[in-house]
């Protein structure tokens, strides 16, 4: 684990501790089922969700190319990606509202980072960190089954 990765992990843990201390919990102050930053309504940290499918990598989206869907604002790198999403959001939106797929498989929610992602059977899954992503990869199929079972109950609590 690099020094930057360790520092990033510590910052995330400290941030979650602060959120919980102020009564916001790991999911922030949101009432919708889409993961957004605590102080924003932008889905999945502004990453262009379509780019995972079309470019095979995370790409930062822009407010210039945005679309409102399911209680959140989605950013895209281009008008073409925005229009693809708008035509069929469920084909491109990450599973479990963009919350960490591994966390959902364990019965809770956690934030995600753009670099920790996977497409399985045409569905996008995001994870909390690259370390969690490695763990996810080790037993992905079973984690998906568990997350699919847990998500309806978790979703009701958001």
Steps between C-alpha positions, in 0.01 A plus 500: 500500500652832398522795732240692297261203515547479878440873541191487276360206700559685828332814367196296388478327839530834681232647277262212570566539873412870479183428307392243756585739785264756349227238455522477122618140482697341217240594241510871569188712526334369190152356472540356152644167399782645286841555660589869503749697705359623831493861383398445137234337286754387238499123447815291540731797557432641154653207313353429156330163552464440124878527451555181702317319220619696198862576598566229755620747761371768737472844341415820683166642395408866461206700628470625141371154403269408787177308536258470793396146581379316808554791738855581393690703242720290272800654324639385166810572295298565184151569372510160330556320832231708668254410226587129519433508874179700466365248248560202734633598844464154650734358237781730616429584864713310749341226704382574856463870427875541459575395856787260562394159368713316756348700788148425376592130488589532868175677589600868516588791270829676433625761258695412186799618299493519119805274459345201681253365247397189312249414229344156540233372263447852367454656846729756665617440857696757701703447817637700791869468414745305288569276802130421537488450123769230531296325767187536284677339204593197711138390547306733272218266400410416861526864603258596221249238617526628860477866393196429282332342804598784736428798275119514532522526881788745491324710238191530720717641780656776291 
